[in-house]
Amino acid sequence: MFRTHTCGELRIGNAGQAVTLAGWVQRNREMGGLTFIDLRDRYGITQLVFNMEINSDLCRDARELGREFVIRVRGKVAERFNKNPKIPTGEIEILVEELIVLNPSKIPPFTIEDHTDGGEELRMKYRYLDLRRNENRKNLFLRHQMAIETRNYLNFKDFIEIETPYLIKSTPEGARDFVVPSRMNEGQFYALPQSPQTFKQLLMIAGYDRYYQIVRCFRDEDLRADRQPEFTQIDCEMAFVTRDDVLNTFEGLAKHLFISVLNVEVSDFPRMPYQEAMKLYGSDKPDIRFGMTLHELNHLLQNKGFKIFDDAGLVVGIKAEGCGDYSRKQLEELTDFVKRPQVGATGLAYIKYTTDGAIKSSVDKFYTPENLKLVLDEMGAKPADLILILAGNTDKIRSAMGDLRLEMGKRLDLINPVEFKPLWVIDFPLLEWDEETRRFYAKHHPFTSPKPEDISLLETDPDAVRANAYDLVINGTEIGGGSIRIHNKELQQKMFRVLGFTEEEATNQFGFLMNAFEYGAPPHGGIAFGFDRWVTLFGGGDSIRDFIAFPKNNAGRDVMIDSPSVISEEQLKELGISPSTK
Amino acid sequence: MFRTHTCGELRIGNAGQAVTLAGWVQRNREMGGLTFIDLRDRYGITQLVFNMEINSDLCRDARELGREFVIRVRGKVAERFNKNPKIPTGEIEILVEELIVLNPSKIPPFTIEDHTDGGEELRMKYRYLDLRRNENRKNLFLRHQMAIETRNYLNFKDFIEIETPYLIKSTPEGARDFVVPSRMNEGQFYALPQSPQTFKQLLMIAGYDRYYQIVRCFRDEDLRADRQPEFTQIDCEMAFVTRDDVLNTFEGLAKHLFISVLNVEVSDFPRMPYQEAMKLYGSDKPDIRFGMTLHELNHLLQNKGFKIFDDAGLVVGIKAEGCGDYSRKQLEELTDFVKRPQVGATGLAYIKYTTDGAIKSSVDKFYTPENLKLVLDEMGAKPADLILILAGNTDKIRSAMGDLRLEMGKRLDLINPVEFKPLWVIDFPLLEWDEETRRFYAKHHPFTSPKPEDISLLETDPDAVRANAYDLVINGTEIGGGSIRIHNKELQQKMFRVLGFTEEEATNQFGFLMNAFEYGAPPHGGIAFGFDRWVTLFGGGDSIRDFIAFPKNNAGRDVMIDSPSVISEEQLKELGISPSTK
């Protein structure tokens, strides 16, 4: 036995006990004839004391111990003279009688402290040392806790966790698949799942009624910051449900996680149609922790002779309270912000309502003070408020104004970082037109059901068809999304036609699912949550990488194990593939 | 809302209530003016009644309903006239007032009953229908339940579930890897994990102390019956532990699963050295539900002039009680059994001790009756007992006799199918010599620690080195295995040398792990359980395929989705690979 207790366990009540502890040397300091060592393990830190007068050999050995050495000590628990109220073991220390070095350590390439001096690349290379840091340990425990509570809730609600296969079939719809060459079926490939979508639908057809799985998914995308080629979903599906059954069930899950993990009570989640979210927040994942909603101004500002506004599909404003006295420099900063390529506006107009009641505007040569006052009044502006205005293509300008709104929210400190405001965004468009390939794509995926009242538009006005789909959004982050699915072969075929599949392609790729629809498929729907993202949100983090034990970098590499890597000629030969010559 | 209740929920206390149910038509039968339908869902079966006299249109509609139609009905709960005590809803039925067909069904290709008329290939193709059968549903619920209880136990014991990556690095040691071409790093490949072995060791080095994961693993093997290219492990690792700490912890897990899932109490598990298991049972996974242990007879039967026995490394017998009067035909059957290629003996000798006390033997021309009587006495044979004897190469003959012992156990009905007798097999050999490649292989894997007292033999007598390794065996099935790991760089390097790795190969493949050993690696060890196999054992099944939702067939194919399959030229080109020309 290596230890009688962990390093987080001993209290004043243990004083006088003989104990054995094992762990890592966090700190080693001399004070006169005494040597103090902070011994660390997952559970906490316990102070060890070595006394030169009592046992000088042992004390000298202790002084040799470097950071991160792994040691085992035997000794007696004693009450501390100088208690440390900051840690649970702070009232005691161990008077060490025996010391064994289980494994020495080279000097770590960065400090294993809350604030480390290691850069990200270095920490990733030595991820096993980085993971010793408190912050990472807390993040992985949070993840573990959220997985436990997710399962607790879903098990209680009669969901059954069922494992679906990882070696499946490649389908060109959606993102790129990772593929796996089959040695036994030469020239053929498995694909890794982008999600268990078709399998969970088959489980509904098989009568399992309520399915879930916390499951790895794979997407071979050009990585952007905070995308991982493999990521984890809480994947769920229910049979015999309407949309509201699904929303209520998973609103329940979210509330359970808030209360059980964060001890936060949240009110019922608003349900906001996609169109409203775009109109009011310029985003399909609105952060509703603050107002400053978008206000359409076409009726007040068009047809007054200002060509830029007159030509625009949309003229839209937000009201920044207390900013009526913004300087030219501050306004220029905002103009620079909206002109960034990521935001994409060509300019920014404003109406300043100064503290002393003056109205100043960047467009005042086109508008009378009365015109401008009408805008201020309609938007409820008071002296010291600022109206910011963008104009242009409706979709683009909404999105740009959504970004400006968030920027102003941050500048004005309107966003409470410890508040949570979840909502459901509903009634997404079913299809998205792609100019480049000149075809429709499924906004969600091809199995999403149109709203029943819109089905008739599918072949006449596809753009107008709303999906029976929904997203869970928390604080401006999309945490999950799902839909009621198609469960009828004819409708599914129609959907594939609208998406430009030939009958042969549809049958080749999804024939098994459409066949299954003919053998008693129940109505069903579901949702999938991005687990990495949800944990990151709950942990108050910026990057999902900090909440994944062994993440890949932005080039899709694991720099610790140095993967991907070349494989042997023999392996390639057995698999029947070779690097193609270009 | 599609239903007010499930089909397993209503009881006599609900009589008189208006309810709405939804489900599948299991059976449809007419009796006079009445039509009865058994409506099925995951939760049970409820009887629906349609009365021709009360509503002839509705009753006619009901008569049209085929098997597996999905319907919704509204009606009143009524007490049944003929109660069915076999099902929990058997006291009530629903007097239907409204019927809606949610989805019709073609006639299923096989019957959805406990005993179906569908062959395996057909059922696999329509797996979503096969999964509707009770047996499969029970199997998947058992699996779910075992996963829940595994997590309950391990969470309670302070283990933390941590997800490790699926896109890792190929290493030629062990079985073949499945590989995944990297589009972003052309010419390079990820590999799918055969197990998270190195990651869980790194987590111990990172200080996580107790890790587990229920995780998918992948092996590209030539499939035998009951091997799957992807399978699930309960993967565990602990730091600061001795072998006995590990065994006690996971004996606790096994006992918890026995009691919580099967309601079976099992006694403490015996711990049997590998050598003893081979000697007494001819197997490293002995079924100890019955005795009939192997008895070495070299000292009694060698050097009496019978060349076959004299030349053998081992002469070994088992005693089959009550078989002393076996006929020539029965003995020939046993001879045929041991001569099968899978068993591999060249012949079978016997000594019959007949009911009337006569001694008859297939080798009596070489042995005096006194010789034979000595064997009978030493083996404690009584009249009506039979001694079966094999001779030859020690390892081969032990294994053959182990097979014959199991065969006799079955023939004599000595194996209680509902009894469970787990044991630990310990002290496995560290290395296995391979004649073909003329090198040692790790019997477990290259990270397994030798027993400390045997380390000195590693370079002088590798064959004799015992590993600090252990297997959990239940009823003759290996359910899991593990070991105390090497945590010291020098010992790991020595191990790689013994296994014939060059220094460069070792560094290339496992450099990150050996580096990690230099930064304070604690002593650690762990175990992994074959979850599919464990569930199959608990479910009393023969094939793991019956306990996997979507298994692959023996050729590694999923015949339902038709995978693996060819992928497009464009995909191949993007990945930078092409089918090699041979």
Boltz contact constraints between the chains, C-beta under 6 A:
constraints:
  - contact:
      token1: [A, 2]
      token2: [B, 240]
      max_distance: 6.0
  - contact:
      token1: [A, 3]
      token2: [B, 240]
      max_distance: 6.0
  - contact:
      token1: [A, 22]
      token2: [B, 240]
      max_distance: 6.0
  - contact:
      token1: [A, 24]
      token2: [B, 520]
      max_distance: 6.0
  - contact:
      token1: [A, 42]
      token2: [B, 207]
      max_distance: 6.0
  - contact:
      token1: [A, 42]
      token2: [B, 209]
      max_distance: 6.0
  - contact:
      token1: [A, 68]
      token2: [B, 519]
      max_distance: 6.0
  - contact:
      token1: [A, 68]
      token2: [B, 520]
      max_distance: 6.0
  - contact:
      token1: [A, 70]
      token2: [B, 520]
      max_distance: 6.0
  - contact:
      token1: [A, 70]
      token2: [B, 522]
      max_distance: 6.0
  - contact:
      token1: [A, 103]
      token2: [B, 520]
      max_distance: 6.0
  - contact:
      token1: [A, 103]
      token2: [B, 521]
      max_distance: 6.0
  - contact:
      token1: [A, 105]
      token2: [B, 519]
      max_distance: 6.0
  - contact:
      token1: [A, 105]
      token2: [B, 520]
      max_distance: 6.0
  - contact:
      token1: [A, 106]
      token2: [B, 518]
      max_distance: 6.0
  - contact:
      token1: [A, 106]
      token2: [B, 519]
      max_distance: 6.0
  - contact:
      token1: [A, 108]
      token2: [B, 519]
      max_distance: 6.0
  - contact:
      token1: [A, 128]
      token2: [B, 202]
      max_distance: 6.0
  - contact:
      token1: [A, 128]
      token2: [B, 205]
      max_distance: 6.0
  - contact:
      token1: [A, 128]
      token2: [B, 206]
      max_distance: 6.0
  - contact:
      token1: [A, 128]
      token2: [B, 516]
      max_distance: 6.0
  - contact:
      token1: [A, 129]
      token2: [B, 519]
      max_distance: 6.0
  - contact:
      token1: [A, 131]
      token2: [B, 206]
      max_distance: 6.0
  - contact:
      token1: [A, 132]
      token2: [B, 206]
      max_distance: 6.0
  - contact:
      token1: [A, 132]
      token2: [B, 207]
      max_distance: 6.0
  - contact:
      token1: [A, 140]
      token2: [B, 162]
      max_distance: 6.0
  - contact:
      token1: [A, 144]
      token2: [B, 160]
      max_distance: 6.0
  - contact:
      token1: [A, 144]
      token2: [B, 161]
      max_distance: 6.0
  - contact:
      token1: [A, 160]
      token2: [B, 144]
      max_distance: 6.0
  - contact:
      token1: [A, 161]
      token2: [B, 144]
      max_distance: 6.0
  - contact:
      token1: [A, 162]
      token2: [B, 140]
      max_distance: 6.0
  - contact:
      token1: [A, 162]
      token2: [B, 549]
      max_distance: 6.0
  - contact:
      token1: [A, 165]
      token2: [B, 550]
      max_distance: 6.0
  - contact:
      token1: [A, 166]
      token2: [B, 216]
      max_distance: 6.0
  - contact:
      token1: [A, 166]
      token2: [B, 230]
      max_distance: 6.0
  - contact:
      token1: [A, 167]
      token2: [B, 230]
      max_distance: 6.0
  - contact:
      token1: [A, 168]
      token2: [B, 563]
      max_distance: 6.0
  - contact:
      token1: [A, 169]
      token2: [B, 561]
      max_distance: 6.0
  - contact:
      token1: [A, 169]
      token2: [B, 563]
      max_distance: 6.0
  - contact:
      token1: [A, 169]
      token2: [B, 565]
      max_distance: 6.0
  - contact:
      token1: [A, 170]
      token2: [B, 567]
      max_distance: 6.0
  - contact:
      token1: [A, 178]
      token2: [B, 180]
      max_distance: 6.0
  - contact:
      token1: [A, 179]
      token2: [B, 567]
      max_distance: 6.0
  - contact:
      token1: [A, 180]
      token2: [B, 178]
      max_distance: 6.0
  - contact:
      token1: [A, 180]
      token2: [B, 180]
      max_distance: 6.0
  - contact:
      token1: [A, 182]
      token2: [B, 564]
      max_distance: 6.0
  - contact:
      token1: [A, 183]
      token2: [B, 220]
      max_distance: 6.0
  - contact:
      token1: [A, 184]
      token2: [B, 556]
      max_distance: 6.0
  - contact:
      token1: [A, 185]
      token2: [B, 564]
      max_distance: 6.0
  - contact:
      token1: [A, 187]
      token2: [B, 579]
      max_distance: 6.0
  - contact:
      token1: [A, 188]
      token2: [B, 564]
      max_distance: 6.0
  - contact:
      token1: [A, 188]
      token2: [B, 565]
      max_distance: 6.0
  - contact:
      token1: [A, 188]
      token2: [B, 566]
      max_distance: 6.0
  - contact:
      token1: [A, 189]
      token2: [B, 564]
      max_distance: 6.0
  - contact:
      token1: [A, 189]
      token2: [B, 567]
      max_distance: 6.0
  - contact:
      token1: [A, 190]
      token2: [B, 563]
      max_distance: 6.0
  - contact:
      token1: [A, 190]
      token2: [B, 564]
      max_distance: 6.0
  - contact:
      token1: [A, 202]
      token2: [B, 128]
      max_distance: 6.0
  - contact:
      token1: [A, 205]
      token2: [B, 128]
      max_distance: 6.0
  - contact:
      token1: [A, 206]
      token2: [B, 128]
      max_distance: 6.0
  - contact:
      token1: [A, 206]
      token2: [B, 131]
      max_distance: 6.0
  - contact:
      token1: [A, 206]
      token2: [B, 132]
      max_distance: 6.0
  - contact:
      token1: [A, 207]
      token2: [B, 42]
      max_distance: 6.0
  - contact:
      token1: [A, 207]
      token2: [B, 132]
      max_distance: 6.0
  - contact:
      token1: [A, 209]
      token2: [B, 42]
      max_distance: 6.0
  - contact:
      token1: [A, 216]
      token2: [B, 166]
      max_distance: 6.0
  - contact:
      token1: [A, 220]
      token2: [B, 183]
      max_distance: 6.0
  - contact:
      token1: [A, 230]
      token2: [B, 166]
      max_distance: 6.0
  - contact:
      token1: [A, 230]
      token2: [B, 167]
      max_distance: 6.0
  - contact:
      token1: [A, 240]
      token2: [B, 2]
      max_distance: 6.0
  - contact:
      token1: [A, 240]
      token2: [B, 3]
      max_distance: 6.0
  - contact:
      token1: [A, 240]
      token2: [B, 22]
      max_distance: 6.0
  - contact:
      token1: [A, 512]
      token2: [B, 560]
      max_distance: 6.0
  - contact:
      token1: [A, 512]
      token2: [B, 561]
      max_distance: 6.0
  - contact:
      token1: [A, 516]
      token2: [B, 128]
      max_distance: 6.0
  - contact:
      token1: [A, 518]
      token2: [B, 106]
      max_distance: 6.0
  - contact:
      token1: [A, 519]
      token2: [B, 68]
      max_distance: 6.0
  - contact:
      token1: [A, 519]
      token2: [B, 105]
      max_distance: 6.0
  - contact:
      token1: [A, 519]
      token2: [B, 106]
      max_distance: 6.0
  - contact:
      token1: [A, 519]
      token2: [B, 108]
      max_distance: 6.0
  - contact:
      token1: [A, 519]
      token2: [B, 129]
      max_distance: 6.0
  - contact:
      token1: [A, 520]
      token2: [B, 24]
      max_distance: 6.0
  - contact:
      token1: [A, 520]
      token2: [B, 68]
      max_distance: 6.0
  - contact:
      token1: [A, 520]
      token2: [B, 70]
      max_distance: 6.0
  - contact:
      token1: [A, 520]
      token2: [B, 103]
      max_distance: 6.0
  - contact:
      token1: [A, 520]
      token2: [B, 105]
      max_distance: 6.0
  - contact:
      token1: [A, 521]
      token2: [B, 103]
      max_distance: 6.0
  - contact:
      token1: [A, 522]
      token2: [B, 70]
      max_distance: 6.0
  - contact:
      token1: [A, 549]
      token2: [B, 162]
      max_distance: 6.0
  - contact:
      token1: [A, 550]
      token2: [B, 165]
      max_distance: 6.0
  - contact:
      token1: [A, 556]
      token2: [B, 184]
      max_distance: 6.0
  - contact:
      token1: [A, 560]
      token2: [B, 512]
      max_distance: 6.0
  - contact:
      token1: [A, 561]
      token2: [B, 169]
      max_distance: 6.0
  - contact:
      token1: [A, 561]
      token2: [B, 512]
      max_distance: 6.0
  - contact:
      token1: [A, 563]
      token2: [B, 168]
      max_distance: 6.0
  - contact:
      token1: [A, 563]
      token2: [B, 169]
      max_distance: 6.0
  - contact:
      token1: [A, 563]
      token2: [B, 190]
      max_distance: 6.0
  - contact:
      token1: [A, 564]
      token2: [B, 182]
      max_distance: 6.0
  - contact:
      token1: [A, 564]
      token2: [B, 185]
      max_distance: 6.0
  - contact:
      token1: [A, 564]
      token2: [B, 188]
      max_distance: 6.0
  - contact:
      token1: [A, 564]
      token2: [B, 189]
      max_distance: 6.0
  - contact:
      token1: [A, 564]
      token2: [B, 190]
      max_distance: 6.0
  - contact:
      token1: [A, 565]
      token2: [B, 169]
      max_distance: 6.0
  - contact:
      token1: [A, 565]
      token2: [B, 188]
      max_distance: 6.0
  - contact:
      token1: [A, 566]
      token2: [B, 188]
      max_distance: 6.0
  - contact:
      token1: [A, 567]
      token2: [B, 170]
      max_distance: 6.0
  - contact:
      token1: [A, 567]
      token2: [B, 179]
      max_distance: 6.0
  - contact:
      token1: [A, 567]
      token2: [B, 189]
      max_distance: 6.0
  - contact:
      token1: [A, 576]
      token2: [B, 579]
      max_distance: 6.0
  - contact:
      token1: [A, 576]
      token2: [B, 580]
      max_distance: 6.0
  - contact:
      token1: [A, 577]
      token2: [B, 577]
      max_distance: 6.0
  - contact:
      token1: [A, 577]
      token2: [B, 580]
      max_distance: 6.0
  - contact:
      token1: [A, 578]
      token2: [B, 580]
      max_distance: 6.0
  - contact:
      token1: [A, 579]
      token2: [B, 187]
      max_distance: 6.0
  - contact:
      token1: [A, 579]
      token2: [B, 576]
      max_distance: 6.0
  - contact:
      token1: [A, 580]
      token2: [B, 576]
      max_distance: 6.0
  - contact:
      token1: [A, 580]
      token2: [B, 577]
      max_distance: 6.0
  - contact:
      token1: [A, 580]
      token2: [B, 578]
      max_distance: 6.0
